[in-house]
Amino acid sequence: MKIDFTNKHVLVTGGSRGIGAKLVEDFINLGANVVSTSTKELDFKNKQLTEVFLDSVKNISFDVCINNAGINMIADFCDINDEDWENIIQVNLTGAYKICKAVSKN
């Protein structure tokens, strides 16, 4: 069975390496039009760039949205400072929430 994503629009965050890069490659091979992000081009810690990106994709009718971008701190809990915590929340939760909201249809 061949899965066909021809003329389907797919959004993959964190698409420049690892699982995200493989997803981008696979969806392209299945014929999808893929929009992907990477930290080098869009760091979801940067709220202003995130808003610009969201504005640029809000009118695309995505068939698939994969929130793969994420960051982590490998440290003892007490060694994580407030700025690190805010960055983790911004990328892993707020970014994913805003992306889903921007590309979802009411």
C-alpha positions in Angstrom: 0.0 0.0 0.0 1.4 3.4 -1.0 0.4 6.4 1.1 0.0 9.5 -1.1 0.4 13.0 0.4 0.4 14.7 -3.0 -1.0 18.3 -2.6 -1.2 17.8 1.2 0.4 20.5 3.4 2.5 19.3 6.4 4.1 21.4 9.1 7.0 20.0 11.1 8.7 22.0 13.8 12.2 20.9 14.7 12.7 19.6 11.2 16.4 20.0 10.7 17.8 17.0 12.6 16.8 13.7 14.2 13.2 12.6 14.2 12.1 15.9 12.6 14.5 15.6 9.7 13.3 12.1 9.0 9.7 13.2 9.1 10.4 16.0 6.7 12.2 13.6 4.3 9.5 11.0 4.5 6.6 13.4 3.9 8.5 14.9 0.9 9.0 11.4 -0.5 5.3 10.8 -0.1 4.6 14.0 -2.2 3.7 16.4 0.6 4.3 20.2 0.5 6.4 20.5 3.7 7.0 23.6 5.8 9.6 22.9 8.5 11.4 25.0 11.1 14.8 24.7 12.7 16.5 26.5 15.5 18.9 28.2 13.1 16.0 29.9 11.3 13.4 30.1 14.0 14.1 29.8 17.7 10.7 29.5 19.5 12.4 31.2 22.5 12.3 34.4 20.4 8.7 35.5 20.9 8.8 38.1 18.1 10.2 35.7 15.5 7.6 33.2 16.6 4.8 35.7 15.9 6.2 36.5 12.5 6.3 32.8 11.6 2.7 32.2 12.9 1.5 35.1 10.9 3.1 33.6 7.8 1.5 30.2 8.2 -1.9 31.0 9.5 -3.6 31.0 6.1 -2.1 27.7 4.9 -4.5 24.9 5.2 -2.3 22.2 6.8 -3.4 18.6 6.7 -0.8 17.6 9.2 0.9 19.5 12.0 3.7 17.9 14.0 5.1 19.8 16.9 8.5 18.1 17.2 10.6 21.1 18.4 11.6 20.8 22.0 14.4 21.6 24.4 15.6 20.2 27.7 18.0 21.0 30.5 20.0 18.1 31.8 20.7 19.4 35.4 19.7 18.9 38.9 16.3 20.5 39.5 17.7 23.2 41.9 20.3 24.2 39.3 17.8 25.2 36.7 17.3 29.0 36.8 14.2 30.9 36.0 15.4 31.9 32.5 16.1 28.3 31.6 12.7 27.3 32.8 11.0 30.1 30.8 12.9 29.0 27.7 11.8 25.4 28.1 8.1 26.4 28.7 8.2 28.8 25.7 9.6 26.2 23.3 7.9 23.0 24.5 4.5 24.3 25.5 3.7 27.9 24.4 5.2 27.4 21.0 3.3 24.2 20.3 0.1 25.8 21.7 0.4 28.8 19.5 1.2 26.8 16.4 -1.8 24.5 16.9 -4.0 27.5 17.4 -2.7 29.3 14.3 -3.1 26.4 12.0 -6.4 25.0 13.4 -9.6 25.9 11.7 -12.6 27.1 13.9 
